[in-house]
Amino acid sequence: MSASGPAARCVLFDLDGTLIDSRPALVAAYRAAFDEVLGTEFPELEDDPERFLTPRVLEVCTDVAGPRAGDCVEAYDRHYRDTTYRLVTPYPGILDMLAVLRGRGVVTGIVTNKGRARAERDLAWVGIEPGSLAAVVCAEDTVERKPHPAPVALGIATAGVGAAETVYVGDGPQDARSGRACGASTISVLYGYYGREALREAGADHVAATPADLARLLTGGPA
């Protein structure tokens, strides 16, 4: 690890906005679902992550579609897993960074509020082998979601490494709060969906402005 960054035996990552840019896929799936079920356009929520990205799909659909929420969730899930996942891309340098961490014996994993079927589809599409990860914690695995500590705590327990030896990386304030509540070190990335102002009060231990900054913090490589 970099002398200026956190030393860790385990690094757990949020998925959307941290390892992958899935915003185009999410927007396309919502648009297709609402067009199919309601015959209407999906409201322009993309610039408000607290309404569009932080809630689970059922909550977004309930907010917009009311009694047709269940139909919208089914359509969203189908469109995402069948087609729109192809719009997902890994952030530059992320795959190389993960390989370097694993090569150094650092345990890696994912803790996401995303549903497992969509998360696994993303991982396969971008070339991250789930078997290479010590933990993959998804929305179905805990009743509570981030910023509650339960998802990150489960990731730490599944990885078999103590919280004091773990770094949790995410792009949202809920990520920093969840990791800190578990006793892990935290890194907030600014290149994701929330931005500096939303992250300021969450108080992560480190901030990475770009994927290259994140790689430098975690591997000691050049920014």
Phi and psi in degrees as a GROMACS rama.xvg file:
@    title "Ramachandran Plot"
@    xaxis  label "Phi"
@    yaxis  label "Psi"
@TYPE xy
-64.6567  143.839  SER-2
-61.7709  -27.0391  ALA-3
-91.9786  -8.50941  SER-4
-109.28  -179.496  GLY-5
-74.3241  137.393  PRO-6
-88.231  134.159  ALA-7
-153.275  149.449  ALA-8
-91.5875  -17.0046  ARG-9
-140.373  134.838  CYS-10
-124.889  119.379  VAL-11
-106.032  141.825  LEU-12
-123.491  141.112  PHE-13
-64.9469  163.218  ASP-14
-102.059  -69.5054  LEU-15
-70.2217  127.578  ASP-16
83.2696  -1.7394  GLY-17
-122.804  -58.2801  THR-18
-95.7493  -34.5326  LEU-19
-129.377  150.804  ILE-20
-97.9939  100.95  ASP-21
-107.985  3.33334  SER-22
-54.1506  -47.1763  ARG-23
-59.3999  -36.4556  PRO-24
-69.1483  -41.8713  ALA-25
-63.8379  -47.5391  LEU-26
-60.864  -44.9194  VAL-27
-63.1739  -39.4655  ALA-28
-67.7832  -42.323  ALA-29
-62.8585  -44.293  TYR-30
-62.0398  -44.4099  ARG-31
-64.2456  -39.7193  ALA-32
-66.5718  -45.7676  ALA-33
-71.9018  -32.4237  PHE-34
-65.8327  -43.6868  ASP-35
-66.6816  -46.7252  GLU-36
-85.1612  -42.1191  VAL-37
-109.123  -15.4945  LEU-38
69.0847  25.4477  GLY-39
-127.777  163.444  THR-40
-77.8105  147.555  GLU-41
-70.3654  130.773  PHE-42
-57.6333  149.505  PRO-43
-76.4955  84.1482  GLU-44
-104.37  0.302912  LEU-45
-59.6953  -26.3887  GLU-46
-89.7909  5.90658  ASP-47
-125.594  85.431  ASP-48
-60.5894  -25.7246  PRO-49
-67.6098  -24.6943  GLU-50
-98.7693  -24.7318  ARG-51
-108.68  -35.9809  PHE-52
-109.983  -38.9479  LEU-53
-67.8497  -44.2709  THR-54
-67.5874  156.846  PRO-55
-72.9324  161.976  ARG-56
-56.7506  -41.8079  VAL-57
-59.3127  -37.2117  LEU-58
-69.7836  -41.1238  GLU-59
-62.8565  -44.966  VAL-60
-66.6141  -37.7984  CYS-61
-63.979  -40.8643  THR-62
-62.3763  -38.5446  ASP-63
-94.8345  -40.245  VAL-64
-104.698  -9.26948  ALA-65
57.9015  -122.477  GLY-66
-66.5271  -14.1576  PRO-67
-94.7848  13.7952  ARG-68
-58.5203  -43.923  ALA-69
-60.0208  -41.6768  GLY-70
-64.0158  -38.5393  ASP-71
-67.6895  -39.3688  CYS-72
-62.2069  -45.5289  VAL-73
-60.7327  -43.9554  GLU-74
-67.3361  -42.1253  ALA-75
-57.1554  -50.7401  TYR-76
-60.8497  -41.4356  ASP-77
-66.2424  -46.6283  ARG-78
-64.0497  -39.9761  HIS-79
-63.2276  -51.2791  TYR-80
-72.7046  -25.8951  ARG-81
-84.5967  -39.5645  ASP-82
-136.689  -50.2433  THR-83
-73.3729  -17.2129  THR-84
-57.4632  -21.2933  TYR-85
-67.9865  -11.3931  ARG-86
-86.2577  -5.59769  LEU-87
-75.4432  137.809  VAL-88
-134.002  145.588  THR-89
-74.8652  147.04  PRO-90
-66.4864  150.263  TYR-91
-56.2414  130.928  PRO-92
83.3581  -6.41235  GLY-93
-66.0318  -43.8229  ILE-94
-64.1114  -40.6487  LEU-95
-63.5075  -40.8591  ASP-96
-61.4314  -43.8769  MET-97
-62.7319  -39.9203  LEU-98
-64.7351  -40.2696  ALA-99
-63.1886  -45.227  VAL-100
-59.495  -47.0541  LEU-101
-64.0652  -38.0564  ARG-102
-63.8318  -24.2738  GLY-103
-92.8316  5.82768  ARG-104
82.4166  13.0778  GLY-105
-81.4155  128.843  VAL-106
-73.5181  134.14  VAL-107
-124.953  153.894  THR-108
-164.211  177.107  GLY-109
-128.318  136.122  ILE-110
-128.34  111.266  VAL-111
-134.372  151.215  THR-112
-81.8893  1.57141  ASN-113
-79.0704  150.209  LYS-114
-64.3682  149.605  GLY-115
-64.1771  -42.8627  ARG-116
-60.2727  -42.8672  ALA-117
-71.8173  -39.2708  ARG-118
-61.8738  -43.6113  ALA-119
-67.4674  -34.026  GLU-120
-63.7307  -42.924  ARG-121
-59.4845  -48.4553  ASP-122
-60.4738  -45.1619  LEU-123
-63.2724  -39.639  ALA-124
-65.2548  -41.2555  TRP-125
-88.939  -5.05328  VAL-126
91.2598  26.5401  GLY-127
-101.927  114.724  ILE-128
-78.1775  117.703  GLU-129
-54.9483  -31.116  PRO-130
-66.6848  -16.2528  GLY-131
-83.9754  -6.59706  SER-132
-102.632  137.376  LEU-133
-78.0312  -19.2348  ALA-134
-153.449  137.576  ALA-135
-133.424  98.9245  VAL-136
-102.299  124.023  VAL-137
-122.447  -178.813  CYS-138
-57.0696  -34.266  ALA-139
-74.6882  -11.5478  GLU-140
-86.7953  -18.5927  ASP-141
-138.344  145.82  THR-142
-66.1516  -42.9632  VAL-143
-82.4017  156.05  GLU-144
-119.988  166.244  ARG-145
-58.2904  137.912  LYS-146
-85.712  1.64213  PRO-147
-59.3259  144.059  HIS-148
-70.8823  -14.1811  PRO-149
-55.62  -45.9259  ALA-150
-62.6134  -45.9207  PRO-151
-68.0857  -38.2297  VAL-152
-59.807  -40.4654  ALA-153
-65.7049  -39.3542  LEU-154
-61.3729  -42.7751  GLY-155
-63.6265  -45.4596  ILE-156
-64.0643  -41.3524  ALA-157
-65.4958  -37.8073  THR-158
-72.1378  -20.083  ALA-159
75.1398  27.4709  GLY-160
-126.601  142.64  VAL-161
-66.8154  155.697  GLY-162
-60.1668  -36.4756  ALA-163
-67.2733  -16.1175  ALA-164
-105.384  12.9208  GLU-165
-116.646  142.233  THR-166
-114.767  133.608  VAL-167
-112.903  130.358  TYR-168
-117.267  130.325  VAL-169
-158.559  168.458  GLY-170
-101.694  -5.54857  ASP-171
-114.929  159.108  GLY-172
-60.6764  -31.3605  PRO-173
-64.6927  -28.7187  GLN-174
-69.3845  -48.4874  ASP-175
-61.9736  -41.6052  ALA-176
-66.6288  -40.3892  ARG-177
-65.4743  -45.6733  SER-178
-64.0526  -43.3862  GLY-179
-64.339  -38.0955  ARG-180
-64.7486  -22.4427  ALA-181
-88.5594  -10.1725  CYS-182
89.8529  10.3812  GLY-183
-85.9806  157.732  ALA-184
-73.8386  153.956  SER-185
-132.846  146.897  THR-186
-128.645  127.708  ILE-187
-100.439  130.473  SER-188
-99.9613  136.16  VAL-189
-92.1918  -8.0603  LEU-190
-87.2311  -1.25395  TYR-191
-84.5344  -137.553  GLY-192
-102.619  -5.73037  TYR-193
-108.469  -39.6008  TYR-194
88.2734  166.761  GLY-195
-62.4761  -42.816  ARG-196
-64.9046  -42.1885  GLU-197
-65.9343  -28.1223  ALA-198
-89.4791  -17.5121  LEU-199
-55.8074  -49.4721  ARG-200
-75.713  -15.2447  GLU-201
-70.6899  -26.1091  ALA-202
70.9861  44.4538  GLY-203
-62.017  154.992  ALA-204
-70.463  -31.2815  ASP-205
-140.183  157.117  HIS-206
-128.714  136.781  VAL-207
-120.389  119.035  ALA-208
-76.3987  -28.9565  ALA-209
-137.946  164.476  THR-210
-57.0694  -34.6944  PRO-211
-64.7397  -38.6024  ALA-212
-62.1242  -41.0218  ASP-213
-63.0083  -44.936  LEU-214
-60.5843  -40.0401  ALA-215
-63.3446  -44.391  ARG-216
-60.5325  -40.0619  LEU-217
-89.466  -26.3649  LEU-218
-119.225  -13.6973  THR-219
80.8056  9.08931  GLY-220
-80.068  177.018  GLY-221
-70.5781  143.06  PRO-222
